[in-house]
Amino acid sequence: MNRTAEVERKTAETHITVKVNLDGSGQSSLQTGIGFFDHMLDQIARHAMLDLHVHAVGDLHVDGHHTVEDVGIALGQAVHQAVGDKKGIRRYGHAYVPLDEALSRAVIDFSGRPGLVMNLPFKSGMIGTFDSQLTHEFFQGFVNHAFVTLHIDNLRGENAHHQAETVFKAFARALRSAVESDPRSAGAIPSTKGTL
């Protein structure tokens, strides 16, 4: 099964290309113009064990909002396309990830229903040139277009870089678990409704 997708999103504010291979090896090629955001996208690729290419040109002279949100949208669209009919996947995934004093939890459900609940009390507004509030915009864009339910909680942390990194890593690990093939499901859709 070829679980790959390529999405191009072009608006008056951004031009974004995302390519994803859900059965990759964690390789990434990332260029968004926001260094810390590239670092977080790299965490997704490495820890979800997916190959990820992101090229984004956005109105960074305004701020990073449109670029980060639209990358989330395009990534959500790509994951939705790549996962296909969801036959044989585990559907659910969860992970706890620590980094020094920080600890975060992510729980995801490929439910077909977009929903995001986040509890992320950042200790700093900016992480390098990345506005920490844009973490929510990225994940909101992702869930709306991947059609997943996602709960993210930063359980503790004093350093905003650590807080964000545990969030992105936990999300990646949960995503990896959810899209993995379940050898016991025999290619069935993991729902009593028969569809997701």
N, C-alpha and C positions, 0 to 999 in steps of 0.2 A: 504494500500500500504506500502510495506517494503522498505524504502529508505535508505538502508545501503550499505556499501561497505568496503572491506578490500583489501589493496594493499601492496605487499612486493616488495621492490626494492633493489637489491643487485648488487653492482659494486665492482671494485677493491679499491674504495675509501670509500664507505659507505654501510651499511646494515640497511635498514629502513623498519619499519612496520607502516602503518597508517590504523586505523579503524575509520569510520565516520558513524553517524546516523543523517541524516538531520532533523529528527523529534524528537530529543532528548530533554534534559532539561538543557543543558549547562555543563554537567559533563565532566571532563577531566582527563587523565592520561598521563603525559608528561615527557619524559626523552631524551633530546638531548645532554646533556653535556654542554650546553650553557645556563646559568641561565636566562639571559634577554630574550633570544629567547623563552624559556619555558614560561616565563611570557607573552610574546606577543601571543603565541599559546593559552594560557589560556584565553586571551581576546577574541580571535576568538570564542572559545567554548562558553564562557559565553554570549557574545553579539549576536552571530548568533543563540543561543539556539540550538546548535548541540552538540552531544556527540562526543568527540574526543580522540582517543588514538594514541599517537606517541611514538615510541621507535626507537631511532637512535643511531647507533654506527658509528662514522666517524673518519677521519684522523685529529683529532683536534690538533695533534702535528704539523701539517702543519699550518692550520688555520681553521676558521669555514666555509669557502666558500662552500666546497663540501657538508657539512652536511646541511646547510641552503638551498642551491639551491635544493638539492635532496629531502628534506622534502617538499618544494614547489611543486616539480614535483609529488611526491607521493600523496600529498593532492589534487592536481588538478585532478589526475587520479581517486582518490576515489570519489571526488565530482561529476565528470563526470559520473561515473558508477552509483552513488546513485541517481542522478536526473533523470536518465533514458531517456525516450523519450520526456520529458518536457511538456507533456500534462497537461494542467490545472495550470501550474505555472504562476506567474506574469511576469516572464522573466526579467524585469528591477527592479533595486533597487538603492536607493541613500540614503546617510546619511551625516549629518554634526555632528561632535563630538568635543566639547571643552574639554580642561583640563587646568585649570588656564589660562595662557597667550597664550596657543597653540590652534589652530583650524584647523581641517582638513576636507576634503570632499572626499567621494568615490562614484563613479557611476559605476554600473556594468550592463552588458547586456549578458544574456545567448544566444548569437547570433549564436554559432557554429563556430565563427571566432575568433582566438586568437589575441588579440591586447592589448598593455599596453602603456599608456601615464602617466608618473609620473612627478610631479613637487615637489621635496622634498629637499629643501635647508637646510640640517642638520647643526646645529651650532657646532657640535662636531663630530669628526671622530669615536670615540669609546664611547659606552654606556656600562659600565662595561667591560666585555670581548667580547661584541658584536660589530663587525665592522658595523657601520651604513650604509655603502655602500651595505651590504648584504640584506638590505630591498628590494632593486630593484631586486636582484637575486632571492629572495624568490617569489616575485609577478610575475616575468617573468616566472619562472618555473611553477607557478600555472596557469597563463592564457594560457600558451602553451599547457597544458594538460587537463585543464578544458574546453577549447574551449570557453572562454568568452572574452568579451571586457571590459577592466577595466581602468577607469581614476581616478587617485589619486592626490590630490593637498593638500599640507600643506600650508594653507593660511596665517598663522602667527605662530610664536613661537620663544622663546629664549632658551629653555631648550631642549636638544636633546631627553631626556627620554620622556618628554611631547609630543614632535613632533611625535616620533615613536608610542607612545601609542594612540594618537588620530588617527593616520593613521590606525593602526590595528583595533581599535574599530569601526571606520567609515566603513572600509571594511567589518567587521563582520555584522554590522547593515544593510549594503546594500545587502550583501549576503543573510541574513535572509529574507529580503523583496522579493528578486528576486525568491527564491525557494519556497516561500509560495504558497499554493493553492489559486487560485482566484475563489471564489464561483460563479462568474458570467460567467466564461469561459466554464462551462459544460464539462470540460475535453478536450477542444480544444487545439491544438498547437497554441501558441500566435504569429502567423506570417501569413501574406497574402500569403506566398509561400507554406504554409502547411507543412513545415519542418524546423527544426533548427539544 
